[in-house]
Amino acid sequence: MRHDTIDTYLKQLADRVPTPGGGATAALHAAQAAALVAMVGRYSDTAKYAEHADRITAIVAAADELWDRAAALADADVDAFGAVGAAYERPKSTDDEVAARKAAIADALAGAGRVPAQVIAVAGEIVALAEVLAPIGNRNVISDVAAAADAARAAATTGRVNVEINLAGLSDPEVVAELTAAIAGVDELARRSDAVTAAVRAGLSR
């Protein structure tokens, strides 16, 4: 999916097909957020911001790795959802087939929940970078740090609801605990994202 044109992606998203959907969208929100952080970092790699050079270099490297990871998660989400569909299509004519189908569905739902859980983790790392970059980045493009924070927020909240829809079909207490823990900090992450945006906006109005 990461090699499609934007037009192709949007047409697929709008179509009556199972993928891509909200999970892939969450991952692409995160990829865009990280790319924006990297862009602001590169615009901040100048003599004017030399005192922050080491931190800015580290931010750019981390952001580049994060957008690549997030883009890969968009494809992983499509694959995971496909596995769920395949599990539900398994035969159920005998008791053994019913048991095997039930186990396959549980495994597939766990996998489908883990992908958006990873997106939430990536979004958290992006917000952390934005928090560092906002006060030291190039003021001419600082609004893009707010854009990154807002995109990361969307990635986290969209990821959460995609974890929750898979959680609804799970009964394994260990998997339920794992995924529940993964979404536990989303409200706080959203608050931090909002704080970055608010700080940037306050600076723009001065």
RATARA-V52307 format. One record per run of one state. SS is the DSSP state (hx for helix, st for strand, lp for the rest). FROM is the first residue (numbers start at 1). LEN is the number of residues. If there is no record, write none. Layout:
# RATARA-V52307
SS,FROM,LEN
SS,FROM,LEN
This chain:
# RATARA-V52307
lp,1,5
hx,6,9
lp,15,7
hx,22,22
lp,44,3
hx,47,42
lp,89,6
hx,95,40
lp,135,4
hx,139,3
lp,142,1
hx,143,25
lp,168,5
hx,173,11
lp,184,2
hx,186,19
lp,205,2
